[in-house]
C-alpha cells in the first residue's frame, strides 16, 4: 500500500485486479475451510475453545476414541449432525454453487472444482454440482460399516436422530438452567449446564443393515490419524496436473491453507503460474496490502466477500 492510499482504496484496487484476472481465467479451483460456514451458525472445529461438554473435540475425532467409547463419540457426532442440519447455506455457498454450474455448462469454456475440507454438507445443500465437489474430509451424513469384511456405505443419510437412544443427546446444554434467577431481589445469571453424557451400549447405536453380527456404523468422516480418500485425492491431482491447461486461479476460502494437502494445492498452482485469492478473517498484512506477488487478500467474512468478488462472473446471488 502506498503511503497516500487508504485501506479502502487498497481493497478497491485489489478487487479490480482480481476481477480482471477472474474474467480471463479458464480453470479455477476453490479450496474451502470451516470459515465459510461460520456465517451459517457453525463454529470452526477449534472454535469455542474446541470443547463439547468439556470434552476436547479433537480427542473425540479419532479411531481410538471410537474404539474405546463408541457411545460417547456417537453422541458427539449426533450433536454435530443436528447443528449442521439446523444451519442453512449462506451466500458464499451459493456463490460457489453458481460457479460450479457454470463449470458444467456446455456453453462455458470454464472448468472448475471445489475442494472442501468441511463435513457439514452445506456445499451440497446449496445446489453445488456433485460432479465437481470434492469433500476430502468426508461428510457427517455418510455412514460406514466398521467391519473389515463389509463395504457398506450409506450416503446422504439425513435421518435425525439415527437411533432412539441418541434422541435426547442433540442439545449440548440444558435450557432450563440457561436463565436468570432472582437472588435477594437481584437478577443473577446462572451458568448454562451441560446435558449429561449418557452411557450407551453398542446395541443402542447405529448398526450395519448388511452385517449379520450387528457391526457398528461410524460417521463417514476422516478422523485424525486416518488417510484421506485416495480416489478423491487422485481426481484432484488429475485436475490440477493432468487435464489440459494449468490452473489460472485458486480461491482459498475460510481456511489458512497451511495444512497438508491444502498447502500443496496452493503451492502447485502458484508454481505453474496460477494466482491466489484468499478470503478469510485472518490474513497476513503483506497479502492484504498487495505486497505478495500474484496473491490477493480479502480480509473479513468470506460469506459476504466472496459473492461480491465473483459478481462479474456469476452475477447476483
ABEGO torsion letter per residue (X at the ends): XBAABBAAAAAAAAAAAAAAAAAABABBBBBBBAAAAAAAGBBBAABGGGBBGGBBAAAABBAAAAAABAAAAAAAAAAAAAAAAABBBBAAAAAAAAAAAAAABAABABBBBBBBABAAGAAAAAGBBAAABBBAAEBAABBBBABAABABBBBGBABOBABAAAAAAABABBAAABBBBBBGGBBBBBBBBBBBBBBBBAAABBBBAABAAGBBBBBBBBBBGBBBBAAAAAAAAAAAAABEBBBABBBBBGBAGABOAAAAAAAAAAAAGBBBBBBBABBBAAAAAGABBGBBBBBEBAAAAAAAAAAAAAEBX
